[in-house]
Amino acid sequence: MTLRACLALRCLRSPRVFPDVRRALRAASRATFRVVHFTVQSDHLHLIVEATDRETMSRGVWGLAVRLARAVNRALHRRGTVWGDRYHVRALRTPREVRSALVYVLLNFRKHIHGAVGIDPCSSAPGFDGFCGANPDRAAIGVSVVVAARTWLLRIGWRLGGLIGLGETPTRAG
């Protein structure tokens, strides 16, 4: 799932805004709609979410967008539109699609920040346990900022393609 900010907002990763965005992402999960992984870029978010059905997905995304908009506006002491357009959602159906989406989301900052290496602190990557070798940031954060996956594809299935290397490069999703 992708949410793009309006043209006036290019600061979602800033120290002033990101902590509130992270709190909103953590608080958005319910039994039927869960934010499992995310990355926050300066002007957009990529998320991997689970939902029990289409209607739950639609309502969950709408609620998440409202929660995030309120958090961003509160952090910036502003009012007004936060999201530039409708969200984009693509259902993931195979282990390969899920693994590719995980690489895309967790390592997406490399597409936007020249020379970026390691683990993106503005994502769920620090709490991710599917990287090859040790994740040095995992021990530092203690508890994950997202909820655990419940579907087979996001818990186990994607691992059939191998763990994710920190040197992998995200390719265009879709």
Helices and strands as residue ranges (DSSP letters): E 2-4, H 18-27, E 33-40, E 44-51, H 54-76, H 95-106, H 109-112, G 125-127, H 136-141, H 152-155, G 157-161
